[in-house]
């Protein structure tokens, strides 16, 4: 694919109006062609108006049409996965093989959402038939299904340039819901974004959909994001990134005259709690597994298990030694952007200022934006006293926490803010403590992992990638997994409707054989 | 029941700390005993801390325990329904017979939520079993269910002193979800609130639950509400009332360091669109039905069909005559509070200032806080030009809108902000216009009613009582119907868990025979 650097607004490719940028290869410092266009309020307005115009027809496509469209995108992602991975590798410094795997998994996510659409359970169709003879008052026929919210703005994230970017899970779930998407591309990988954007643009045309179903916008600074969130026709926003960036957009969305849902997935240290019997039995395995998982993507991952918490006792020293040795063996690797690199060392300094002490370090940086792998440690007392020590260091940094006993373990667990995940390492002899700990973790996380490190992210029906603030801005939703579609849907009831006026999905004959709730009972009748 | 006027904080009855008030009989102007306590930040903190302490045990009650608790409350509401209605009638000026019906329906709502809890579908249990041999990467076992959010603050509303108040649908759905409730009683009916509060307090004790599962707080002015929304341990808020009040609480909840869901149901005019053939054939029936429904509860209802919109032509004059005659026949009746009465006439004046002209009026007020039934009219052009004319007049006020033709009808439909409901009156000959109108209405409402007026509110699986802003603050939820429980739930995934550590609801053997999604297929296995 020849990259032109244009914005993609509906079916058009649009040249720059407010400046341009070039991509940076963070591994070499080289600037890469071509020039990429920046747009401003005019392009934002045009893209969102088109999305609004597309809404009525796109949100009323049949389940089959919409599923086929998602599969078409999946085909196209697979067709360019090698090219996509190569460009993404240039723009992020991440290995091409890893990125190709990411592209293949992303295509699979579009296929899974096609299945979700065909199954039609996301409609949550419910029928309460008329009861004309009910006493004391008759009941009218009521039929409910979920409908699409409207045009959605999606901010591509920096760290997974495919699966959380232009053709990522947010886009797949919004399109599955029936919402047109205006995508704000992340400036860290503009070429990778353009390839994905052009694929979707082509799929829209090939499927014969209204061109406004998808647009790709790029702009400088925070202004473009603010303009997008402020636009009166936008009905929802999603974002994956830092707490600062996420909360700025969240608050902006809430300050509108008409607040809109802004789902932001922000920060998580995914604490590991190692209980005594597990520590005594498996300290080396737990330690090396943690380092391997934590260093994935150069530690630039929302699910990075960043903190290992254990009580001083049998196995502790061995766990510490393993962590130290594994971190020492780790090479320094290119971070995603100069900004993320600088922020990494800034946060390491913050941890040092907070009293964390260095245990070991991987090989030193050999290029400007390399991130060195680091292991620090603190006591439970320190972690409890200084909230900063419980916060994320985005990059290849691990914190070991040494506790005095089980009481401090529970106290430490209670001290954390909301998390995407927590990991519990427990052997059968740990059961009593585990059962005290689990409700504390359940209250603070969207997912609890038992004796395992989770990689890659599973995208399925039972996936939760969410959690209490600040893991996300609304713990009632997930941004990964089939449930992600719920962010973009709202219920509508059709009361006393003649059958021929009802959407096909709610008609009495149930022509699509959907699962529906009929008088409170699930049935395919 | 002897009313003491105390606050109910957990199992305690608490005397006033920041002043007292007495109830007012709006029909007579009489002040009614006893004195009712006001609390302040100390009582708020105590109630919410208790709710937080109760959370772990209450949210982990078995489905059967929780369902039985809800049924116990239902029994107790039924047992006092006569007393409750009598006191509510004194405090609101509404007819006791109507209020007794409200009490009976409210008890039924608790029973329906007991069924929802036992059915367990609200858990949305999903199981993706392990696939150790999957290529290229194995899959770990993932199991998901919804869990309760945490302590919930519920603001009782003024207009339905039972069904939207202390023991109303918000409380029923929050308790069903597993959330302890701190109820801010509306000062318009303190005795009615106390009766309901004491019932729930007694049910908590009788069921052997933690006392913090329910508290009832009362306070002066806006401060008590702000203190409640600001409390760090509160996890969600619901409110039914004015747009001004609702948005103040909403914005307060979003300005917290950690924003929380604040579901506010606020304002709706529930426009009626009468298409030409229906108007020609059934103008008198449509007109008189509208007046009857609109005047229910002295027009103080969120579902009041406040605006009738029709094209000038056959039947229009007859519809106008019917409306005028029916309104003229309507007695002036006591409004809920002096404040609501004053605001009614203020809003009528606002409509006059906006150019609405009076068509007819019911009998004149004979008591200080009587509301006179009123019919006004405007043209489509006026309605399109002045957004104020499209806004709610809370009380027995109806607006008739005369349009020039079908194009103006669609234009008027597009001009409305979000609504709880829209009512479409259409005969077979109207089908073409109806099909143009329906997508416009679907986008702006939570419910579309076909050729009917909806009364009383149906509370069931297919109910939506919600809609785009400003009908509610979040169109993705409903505050009435079985779906109301979703406001208080969030997903949690248990990954790679040994069976014995899983909640009973997710165990492999499915001991409760719940409907669960297994590998993407619904099954009771």
Interface residues (C-beta under 8 A of the other chain):
Chain A: X55 X56 X60 X101 X115 X119 X121 X124 X126 X127 X128 X136 X137 X139 X140 X142 X143 X144 X147 X149 X150 X250 X251 X254 X255 X258 X259 X261 X417 X418 X421 X434 X435 X438 X439 X442 X443 X445 X446 X447 X448 X449 X450 X451 X452 X454 X456 X458 X460 X461 X462 X463 X464 X466 X468 X469 X470 X473 X474 X475 X476 X477 X478 X482 X483 X486 X487 X489 X490 X491 X492 X493 X494 X495 X496 X497 X498 X501 X515 X517 X519 X520 X522
Chain B: X55 X56 X60 X101 X115 X119 X121 X124 X126 X127 X128 X136 X137 X139 X140 X142 X143 X144 X147 X149 X150 X250 X251 X254 X255 X258 X259 X261 X417 X418 X421 X434 X435 X438 X439 X442 X443 X445 X446 X447 X448 X449 X450 X451 X452 X454 X456 X458 X460 X461 X462 X463 X464 X466 X468 X469 X470 X473 X474 X475 X476 X477 X478 X482 X483 X486 X487 X489 X490 X491 X492 X493 X494 X495 X496 X497 X498 X501 X515 X517 X519 X520 X522
